[in-house]
Amino acid sequence: MISLMVIPDMLAAIGFLAVAFAVNDLFAATETTVLRRQRAGLMSAALTGALAQTSLIAAAPYGVVALDQALAGIVTLSFIAIPAQFWPVICRIREGQMKIVNRRLLNRTRRAEESVRAMRAWLNMAEQAGHVGHWQLTVPDNRLIWSDEMFRIHGMWKEHYQPNMETALAAFHPLDGKRMTVLLQDVAAHGGEFDVAALLRRPDGEIRHVAVRGQAVQSWGGTVELVNGVMVDVTEPRRAEMRPPAHAGALDGTAGEDVLTGLADRKQFDASLGYEFKRAVRSKKPLGLVLIEIDQFYQYSTDYGARQAAICLRNVAQAVQAVPRRTGDIVARFSDTEIAVLLPLADGNGARRVAMQIAEAIRALGLTDAGRDDGLLTVSCGAAAFTMDDLYNPLELTRRAARALADARHDGGDRVCAYRETEFTTTLAVPG
């Protein structure tokens, strides 16, 4: 039976062993800088104390005084050594020079951060592939946050633009911008969600079809704190649905492409014009048309021959097609000597601006025409646009563009004329 006098010695031995295990666990669970060199000293003092205390218990029945005193002295030194070794650790903690971090927690945190970074990268790739951007609006300070794809949809660089409500709403078509403002105000005030289709105008003038969805996030008290949402760029699918099939002519045995110029042929143009005109009427959006003709082309054909005239017409067609335009614009051979450019969503000013760019591009080719005063090949352009006020027939749109082209020819060519108001272009010098 164990004597009651031995129990304190046994507890002391167990205490030393507990300190040794604690020091080892602390070193394994924390950064190596926590214990530094004190780990070896603490482990040695604790294990030595435990061994001496155990030996003291074992030697007690024999009554060897000298041995008992020696072992007791070792135990006492161990008791002193443990706090002495731990004191530098306490000093570093007090001075703020050491940050104790659980290794396991640190590893879990790092793995979680790596996982979050990977998921963000995957989300960014998925958004880019699907043309889906996400946004967040904080309430009531109206702070707007965009994902990277939102900047791409808007045609902006995140380094050059800080999203804000005023400019973001101004990027929409005026009617869509007003509707978006009302929807956001309603959701921010009362909660709920919305889903709306809209037209978005990029800084370069390109129009994009987007679907915008938003949903309010409410606090426990029912107050709206955030409005989270997504914007989906549906321009290409939308235009693919609305545009007449490019192979429609091939299905009924006729070609949809002009053999000489590589442009859409007249039949394809007429089909596209009818389709785009109906869409413009339904959506109450503008529709522009530009007709282009090489100045004095019949005389050019007489002077240079039919083969050179065909090459010239093909070069001009390629230059017209290369002029930067919106996705969905249609370039077609309108007649033997005329090329047409159909411009959905372009008003009169937009059509005239495109015509000016085309005239400059043809002059920049530097093609020779001895019949012109300056010896360069030039074109005349007539521009017209659909308006809801007085135009309900696609044939009238082509008639007006043809009338504007006739005015440009009558005034000497090498210029752009718009229907009902003639605007002369300045003569463009060929770069030397």
GUBABA-292932 format. One record per atom (N, C-alpha, C): residue in one letter; x, y, z. Coordinates in steps of 0.2 Angstrom, whole numbers, plus 5000, padded with zeros to 4 digits. Layout:
! residues N
aXYZ ...
END
This chain:
! residues 432
m500449945000 m500050005000 m500450065000 i500350114996 i500750174995 i500650225001 s501250245004 s501150285010 s500950355008 l500550385012 l500350455011 l500850505010 m501450495013 m502050535012 m502350535005 v502250485002 v502550474995 v502050514990 i501450524991 i500950554986 i501250624984 p501450664988 p501650734985 p502250724981 d502750674982 d503350664978 d503050634971 m502550594971 m502350564965 m502050614961 l501650664964 l501350714960 l501850764957 a502350774961 a502950814959 a503250784952 a503350724953 a503650684947 a503150694941 i502550684942 i502050684937 i502050754934 g502050804939 g502050874936 g502650894932 f503250864933 f503850874929 f503750844922 l503450784922 l503250744916 l502750784912 a502250814915 a501750854912 a502050914909 v502550954912 v502951004909 v503250984903 a503650934903 a504050904898 a503550894892 f502950864893 f502550854887 f502250914885 a502050964889 a501851024887 a502251064883 v502951064885 v503451104881 v503551074874 n503451004874 n503550974867 n502950994863 d502350984866 d501751004862 d501751074860 l501951124864 l501951194862 l502451204857 f503051174856 f503551174851 f503251154844 a502851094845 a502551064839 a502051104836 a501651134840 a501051174838 a501151244836 t501751274838 t501851344836 t502451354832 e502551414830 e503151434826 e503751414830 t504251404827 t504951384830 t505251444834 t505051504832 t505351564835 t505051574842 v504451534844 v504151544850 v504651524856 l504951464856 l505351444861 l506051444860 r506251454854 r506951464852 r507451414855 r507951434859 r508451384862 r508151364869 q507651394871 q507351374878 q507051304878 r506851284872 r506551214872 r506951164875 a507651154873 a508051104875 a508151114883 g508251174885 g508351184892 g507751164896 l507151184894 l506551164897 l506451094897 m506551064892 m506450984892 m506950954896 s507550974896 s508050944901 s507950954908 a507751014910 a507551024917 a506950984919 a506450984915 a505850944917 a505950874917 l506350844912 l506450774913 l506950754918 t507450794919 t507850784925 t507550784932 g507050834933 g506650844939 g506250784940 a505950754934 a505450694935 a505950634937 l506550624934 l506950574935 l507150574942 a507350634945 a507650644951 a507050634956 q506450654955 q505950644959 q505750574960 t505750534954 t505550464954 t506150424958 s506750444957 s507250414961 s507250424968 l507050484970 l506950504977 l506450454980 i505850444977 i505350404979 i505650324980 a505950304975 a506250234975 a506750234981 a507150284983 a507650274988 a507450294995 a506850314995 a506550335002 a506550275007 p506450215005 p506350155010 p507050135013 y507650155009 y508250135011 y508550185016 g508350245017 g508550285022 g509250315021 v509450315015 v510150345013 v510150425013 v510350455018 v510250525019 v510550565014 a511150545012 a511550585008 a511250575001 l511050514999 l510750514992 l510050554992 d509650544997 d509050584997 d509150664997 q509750685000 q509850755000 q510050774993 a510550734990 a510750744983 a510150744978 l509750704978 l509150694974 l508650754975 a508550774982 a508150834983 a508450894980 g509150904981 g509450964978 g509350964970 i509350904967 i509250904960 i508550924958 v508050904962 v507350924961 v507250994962 t507651024967 t507551094968 t507851134963 l508451114960 l508751154954 l508251144948 s507951094947 s507451084942 s506851134942 f506651144949 f506051184950 f506351254948 i506951274950 i507251344948 i507351344941 a507651294938 a507851304931 a507251314926 i506651284927 i506051284923 i505851354922 p505651394928 p505451464927 p506051504924 a506651494926 a507251534923 a507351524915 q507151464913 q507251454906 q506651484902 f506051484905 f505451514902 f505351584903 w505851614907 w505751694908 w505951734901 p506451714897 p506551744891 p505951744886 v505551684887 v504951684882 v504451734885 i504351734891 i503851784894 i504051854892 c504751874893 c504951934891 c504851954884 r504951914879 r504751924872 r504051934871 i503651894875 i502851914874 i502751984877 r502951994882 r502852064885 r503052124881 e503652114878 e503952164873 e503652164866 g503152124865 g502852114858 g503252094853 q503852064854 q504352044849 q504151974846 m503651944849 m503551874847 m502751864846 k502551834840 k501851824839 k501751744839 i501351724844 i501251654844 i500651634840 v500851594835 v500251574830 v500251494830 n499651464831 n499651394831 n499751374824 r500251324823 r500451304817 r499851264813 r499451234816 r498951194813 r498451244810 l498251294814 l497851354812 l498151394807 l498751404807 l499151444802 l499051404795 n499251334795 n499151294789 n498451294786 r497951284791 r497351284788 r497151354785 t497351414788 t497251474785 t497551484779 r498151464778 r498551464772 r498151424766 r497951364768 r497651324763 r496951354761 a496651384766 a495951414764 a496151474760 e496651514761 e496751574757 e496951554750 e497351494749 e497551474743 e496951444739 s496451414743 s495851394740 s495451444737 v495351504741 v494951564739 v495251594733 r495951594733 r496251624727 r496151584721 a496151514721 a496051474716 a495351484713 m494851484718 m494151494716 m494051554713 r494351614715 r494251674712 r494551674705 a495051644704 a495351634697 a494851594693 w494651534695 w494151504691 w493551544690 l493251584695 l492651624694 l492851674688 n493451704689 n493551754684 n493651724677 m493851664676 m493951634670 m493251614667 a492751594672 a492151574670 a491751634668 e491851684672 e491451754670 e491651774663 q492351774662 q492551794655 q492351754649 a492251684651 a492051634645 a491351644644 g490951664649 g490251664649 g489951734648 h490451784648 h490251854648 h489751874653 v489951854659 v489551874665 v489951904670 g489751964672 g490052004677 g489652014683 h489952014689 h489552024695 h489652094698 w489252124702 w489252194705 w488952194712 q489152244715 q488852244722 q488752324724 l488152334726 l487952404728 l487852414736 t488252454739 t488152454746 t487652514748 v487152504753 v486652544754 v486752574762 p486752634763 p486452684759 p486952734755 d487652714756 d488152754753 d488252754746 n487852704743 n487852694735 n488652684733 r488952644736 r489652624734 r489652564730 l489852574724 l489852514718 l490452484717 i490452414717 i491052374717 i490852324710 w491352324706 w491352284700 w491852224700 s491652174697 s492152114695 s492552134689 d493052104687 d493452114681 d493052114675 e492652064675 e492252054669 e491752114668 m491552144673 m491052204672 m491452264668 f492152264670 f492552314666 f492552294659 r492652234657 r492752214651 r492052224647 i491452204650 i490852214647 i490752294645 h490952334649 h490852404648 h491452434644 g491952394642 g492452424638 g492952464641 m493052454648 m493452504652 m494052464655 w494552504657 w495052474661 w494952494668 k495052444672 k494952454680 k495452504683 e496052504679 e496552554682 e496352624680 h495952634676 h495752704674 h495052724676 y494652684679 y493952704680 y493752674687 q493452714691 q493252694698 q492452694697 p492152634698 p491452634697 p491052674702 n490552714699 n490052744703 n489352744700 m488852764704 m488152754702 m488052804696 e488252864696 e488052914691 e488352894684 t488952874684 t489252864677 t489052794675 a488952744680 a488752674678 a488052684674 l487552714677 l486852724675 l486852764668 a487352814668 a487352854661 a487652814656 a487952754657 a488152714651 a487652674648 f487052674651 f486452644648 f486152684643 h485752654638 h485252704634 h484852744639 p484752804637 p484352854642 p483752814645 l483352784641 l482752754643 l482852694648 d483352654646 d483552604651 d483852624657 g484252684656 g484552714662 g484052734667 k483552764665 k482952784670 k482652734673 r482552674669 r482152614672 r482652584677 m483252584675 m483752554680 m483752594687 t483752654686 t483752704692 t483152684696 v482552684693 v481952664697 v481952604701 l482252554697 l482252484700 l482752474706 l483352504705 l483852504710 l483552544716 q483252604715 q482952634721 q482452594725 d481952564721 d481452524724 d481752464728 v482252424725 v482552374728 v482952394734 a483252444734 a483652474740 a483152494745 a482652514744 a482152544749 a481752484752 h481452444748 h481052394750 h481252314749 g481852304747 g482052234746 g481852204739 g481852144739 g481652104733 g482252104728 e482052094721 e482452084716 e482152104709 f482652114704 f482352134698 f482852104692 d482552104686 d482852074681 d482652114674 v483152144671 v482952184666 v483452184660 a483252184654 a483652194648 a483752264646 a484352274644 a484552344642 a485052354637 l485152414634 l485652424630 l486252464633 l486852444632 l487452484635 l487852514630 r488052574631 r488452604626 r489152614629 r489652584626 r490352584628 r490652654626 p491252674629 p491552734628 p491752744620 d491852684617 d492052694610 d491452694605 g490852694608 g490252704604 g489852634603 e490152584604 e489852514602 e489252504607 i488752474604 i488152464608 i488152384610 r488052374616 r488052304619 r487352284622 h487052224621 h486452204624 h486652164630 v486352184636 v486552154642 v485852144646 a485952094650 a485352074655 a485652084662 v485352124666 v485552144672 v485052114678 r485352084683 r484952054688 r485252074695 g484752094699 g484952114706 g484552084711 q484852084717 q484452054723 q484652084729 a484152114733 a484352144740 a484552094745 v485052114749 v485252074755 v485052114761 q484652084765 q484352124771 q484752104778 s484752144782 s485052134789 s484452094793 w484652074799 w484152044804 w483552094805 g483652154805 g483152204806 g482752214800 g482852184794 g482452194788 g482752254784 t483252284786 t483552344782 t483952314777 v483852344771 v484352324765 v485052354766 e485552314766 e486252334767 e486552324760 l486452284756 l486752274750 l486252254744 v486452274738 v486152244732 v486652204728 n486652144728 n487052104724 n486752084717 g487152084712 g486952074705 g487452044700 v487152034694 v487552004689 v487352044683 m487852054678 m487652074671 m487952024666 v487552014662 v487651964656 v487651994650 d488251994646 d488252014639 d487951964634 v487351984632 v487051944627 v487051964620 t487552004619 t487552044612 t487551994606 e488051944607 e488151904601 e487551854600 p487351824605 p486751774604 p486151814602 r486051884605 r485451924603 r485451934595 r486051964593 r486151974586 r486051914582 a486351864584 a486251804580 a485551784579 e485151794584 e484451774583 e484051824579 m484251894579 m483951944575 m484151944568 r484751924567 r485051934560 r484851884556 p484651894549 p484451844545 p485051794544 p484951734543 p485451684542 p485851704536 a486551694537 a487051714532 a486951664526 h486751604527 h486651554522 h485951554519 a485551604520 a484851594518 a484851584511 g485251624507 g485251624500 g485451554497 a485951524501 a486151454499 a485651404499 l485151414504 l484651364504 l484151364499 d484051414495 d483651414490 d483951424483 g484651404483 g484951394477 g485351464475 t485251514478 t485651574476 t486151594481 a486651624479 a487251644483 a487051704487 g487351704493 g487251764498 g487851814498 e488351794493 e488951834493 e489151854486 d489351914485 d489551944479 d490251914477 v490251884471 v490851844469 v491451894468 l491351954465 l491851994464 l492152034470 t491752054474 t491952094480 t492052054486 g491651994487 g491651964493 g491251984498 l490852034496 l490352064501 l489652024500 a489252044505 a488552014504 a488252044497 d487852004494 d487552024488 d486852064489 r486552084484 r485952134484 r485452094488 k485352034486 k484751994489 k484851994497 q485451974499 q485651974506 q485552044509 f485752094506 f485652164509 f484852174509 d484452164504 d483752174505 d483452134511 a483652074512 a483352034517 a483552064524 s484252084524 s484452114531 s484152184532 l484052224526 l483752284527 l482952284530 g482652234527 g481952224529 g481952204537 y482352154538 y482352134545 y482552184550 e483152224549 e483352274553 e482852334554 f482552344548 f482052404548 f481452384553 k481152324552 k480652304557 k480852304564 r481452284565 r481752284572 r481752354575 a482052394570 a482052464572 a481452504574 v480952484570 v480252504572 v479952484578 r480052414579 r479852384586 r480152414592 s480852424591 s481252444597 s481252524597 k481052554592 k481052634592 k481852654592 k482252614589 k482952634589 k483152654582 p483652694581 p483852714574 p484152664570 l484152674563 l484452634558 l484752674553 g485352674552 g485752714547 g485952674541 l486052714535 l486252684529 l486652734525 v487252704523 v487752744519 v487752704512 l487752744507 l487852724500 l488452754497 i488952714494 i489552734492 i489652714485 e489952764481 e490052754474 e490752784472 i491152744468 i491752774466 i491552834461 d491952884462 d491852944457 d492052934450 q491552944445 q491652934438 q491952864437 f491552814440 f491852744439 f491752724432 y491252744428 y491152724421 y491752744417 q491952814418 q492552834414 q493152804416 y493252784423 y493852744425 y493852684422 s493252644421 s493252584417 s493452594410 t493252644407 t493452664400 t494252674399 d494452714404 d495152734404 d495652674405 y495452634410 y495952574413 y495752504411 g495152494408 g494952434406 g494452394411 a494152344409 a493652314414 a493952274419 r494552244417 r494952204422 r495152244428 q495552304426 q495752354431 q495152384435 a494652394432 a494052424436 a493752374441 a493752304439 a493552254444 a494052254450 i494652254448 i495152254454 i495052314458 c494952374455 c494852434459 c494252424463 l493652404461 l493052394464 l493152344470 r493552294469 r493752244475 r494152274480 n494652314478 n495052354483 n494652404487 v494152434484 v493752484488 v493252444492 a493052394490 a492552354494 a492952324501 q493552304500 q493952284506 q494052334510 a494252394508 a494352454512 a493752474516 v493152474513 v492552494516 v492352444522 q492452374520 q492352324525 q492852334531 a493452364530 a493952364535 a493852424540 v493452474538 v493252524542 v492952504549 p493252524554 p492952504561 p492252514561 r491852464563 r491152474564 r490852434570 r490252444571 r489952404577 r489852334574 t489852284579 t489652214577 t488952214575 g488752184569 g488052184567 g487952234561 d488452274559 d488352314553 d488452274547 i488152294542 i488152244536 i488452284530 v488952264526 v489252294520 v489052244515 a488752274509 a488452234504 a488652274497 r488652234492 r488652264485 r487952284483 f487852354483 f487152374481 f486952374474 s487452394470 s487352384463 s487952374459 d488052384453 d488652374449 d489252424452 t489052484453 t489552534455 t489452554462 e488952534466 e488852554473 e488852504478 i489152524484 i489152484490 i488752514495 a488452474499 a487952494504 a488252474511 v488152514516 v488352494523 v487752504527 l487452454530 l486852464534 l487052464542 l486852514545 l487052524552 l486552524557 p486352464560 p485852464565 p486152504571 l485652544574 l485752584580 l486152644579 a486252664572 a486652724571 a486152774568 d486152834571 d485652894569 d486052934563 g485752984561 g485953024556 g486753044557 n486853074563 n487553094564 n488053034564 g487852974566 g488252914566 g488352894559 a487852884555 a487952864548 a488352914544 r488352974545 r488753024542 r489453024544 r489553004551 r490252994553 r490552934550 v490252884550 v490452824546 v490652834539 a490252874536 a490352894529 a490952934528 m491052974533 m491753014532 m492352974533 q492252924538 q492852874539 q492952834533 i492452814529 i492552774523 i492852814518 a492652874517 a492952924512 a493652934513 e493852944520 e494552954521 e494952884520 a494652824521 a494952764520 a495152754513 i494652774509 i494752764501 i495252804499 r495352864501 r495852914499 r496552884502 a496552864508 a497152834510 a497452774506 l497052744502 l497252694498 l497752714493 g497652774491 g498152804486 g498052774479 l497452754477 l497352724470 l497352784465 t497652764459 t497752814454 t497152824450 d496952884448 d496352894444 d496552954440 a496752944434 a496953004430 a496453054428 g495753034429 g495253074427 g495053124433 r495353114439 r495253164444 r495753214444 d495553274447 d496053334446 d496653324450 d496653284456 d497253274459 d497553204458 g497253164453 g497553104451 g497453044456 l496953054461 l496853004466 l496152984465 l496052914466 l495352884466 l494952914472 t494352934471 t493952954477 t493252924477 v492852934482 v492152914482 v491752964484 s491052954483 s490553004485 s490052954490 c489852984495 c489452944500 c488852984501 g488252944502 g487652974504 g487352944510 a487252984515 a487052954522 a486352974524 a485952924526 a485252934529 a485152894535 a484552904538 a484452864544 a483652864545 f483452804548 f482752794550 f482552844556 t481952874555 t481652904561 t480952884561 m480752884568 m480052864569 m479552914566 d479752974565 d479253034564 d478953024557 d479453014552 d479153014545 d479452964540 l479652904543 l479952854539 l479652784542 y479252754537 y478952684539 y479052634534 n479552654529 n479652604523 n480352594522 p480652534522 p481352524521 p481552554514 l481152544509 l481352574503 l481452644503 e481052684507 e481152754508 e481852774511 l482052724515 l482752734518 l483252734512 t483252684508 t483652674503 t483652734498 r482952754497 r482852814492 r483252874495 r483152884501 r483452944504 r484252944504 a484452884505 a485252874505 a485452884497 a485052864493 a485252874486 a485152944484 r484652984486 r484653054485 r485253094488 a485453074494 a486053104497 a486653094492 l486753024490 l487253014486 l487253054479 a486653054476 a486653094470 a486853174471 d486653194477 d486853264479 d487653274479 a487953214482 a488653214483 a488953214476 r488753174471 r488953174464 r488853234461 h488253264462 h488153324458 h488553384460 d488853384466 d489253434469 d489953424468 g490153374463 g490853364461 g491153304464 g490853264468 g491053204471 g491653214476 d491953164479 d492453164484 d492153204490 r491553184492 r491253214498 r490653174501 v490453194507 v489853154510 v489253204510 c488753174509 c488153214509 c487553174513 a487253214518 a486753184522 a486053204519 y485553164520 y484853184517 y484653244520 r484353294516 r484053354518 r484553404521 e485153384522 e485653434524 e486353414521 t486653454517 t487253434513 t487853454517 e488353414518 e488953434522 e489553414518 f489953464516 f490453444512 f491053424516 t491453374513 t492053354517 t492653404514 t493153414518 t493753444516 t494153394512 t494453424507 t494953374503 t495453344507 l495553284507 l495953244512 l496653234508 a497153264511 a497853254508 a498153184509 v498453164504 v498753094504 v499453104508 p499553064513 p500153074517 p500753064513 g501253104514 g501853094509 g502353044512 
END
